[in-house]
Amino acid sequence: MLRRFPIAPDLRARVERGVPVPPAEPVTAATVMLVREAATAAGSRPGLGADASGDGVEVWLLRRADGLPSAPGVTAFPGGGLDERDADPDVPWRGAPVEGWGRRLGLADEDAAALLCAAVRETYEESGVLLAEVAGAQPDAAGSGVVGSGAAGSGGVGLPAGREDAERAALARREVALSELLRRRGLALRSDLLRPWARWTTPEPAERRHDTWFFLAAVPSAARARHVGEDGHASEAVEGRWWRPSEVLDAEARGQVRLLPPTRVALEELAAAPDLAALLGTRRSLAAVLPRVAGAPDDLHLLADLPEHPDPVGSV
């Protein structure tokens, strides 16, 4: 399905100046749509009254700082580029074997493992939710064995908020690898809590390009998302909070937030889900999407050919 999207101001300016050839090589990146049942927060957060139905889901979103060189000021899911240490072959691992992930993503096994490590690392850095559990614990689909955030968690391995903030900051500054952090705390990465959702590549005229894999993860029952601002560590985000997907889309229509096309499409899909179970049971095509610049100089826009999915969200 062909979709038309507005072109971002910085990309428009670059096209108008003329783009050097060849285009920049995309950097592999991972982003995670961290979701929970909307009923979890009904009546307990601004914007949801006591009569909220609790239908659908909420998703954790960040507003990126205005001064960033890539996607400044946009509202987005936690995520970022791979760190070379994400490829540590000795990362403690739970869930489907690495070989299974390689086949599922169409990647070499070591590349698939590094991608999942990056997804877990970025989620922890930018939300405080660590998709890991005590090594040797019996995993469950709900993730109830996952360590807690900002308090004593499963097995007593959760951290007080101050220590967690320092740990997240060390990860963000690349002072410690995720594999080292997990081994030190006696934890194992829960790959089975991640579901591949989509793959988008930044348009070729962009100065900085990413080949970004989107994953879906239900926030484990023991975990709590929490934004850490500049006083905690040098975060790329100035705000982090739970949103109903439809609320974000309405806010964008009013000009209150900025969304990139991949985020907008993902939020439309999340908004169509009647509940978390419907999302988690959706089968997805992972065909890569590469938007292209089109239109006359006075009507520049992006065109993206979106893949057909075996089970479109909300179709059942």
Secondary structure, DSSP 4 states (H G I P E B T S, - for coil): -EEEEEPPHHHHHHHHH---SSPPPPEEEEEEEEEEEGGGTTTTSTT--TT----SEEEEEEEE-TT-SSSTT-EE-SEEEPPGGGG-TT--EESS-HHHHHHHHTS-HHHHHHHHHHHHHHHHHHH----EEETT----TT-TTBPPSSS--GGG----HHHHHHHHHHHHTTSS-HHHHHHHHTEEEEGGG-EEEEEEE--TT-SS-EEEEEEEEEPPTT-------TTTS--SEEEEEEE-HHHHHHHHHTTSS---HHHHHHHHHHHH-SSHHHHHT-------B--EEES-GGG-EEEEEPPP-SS-TT--
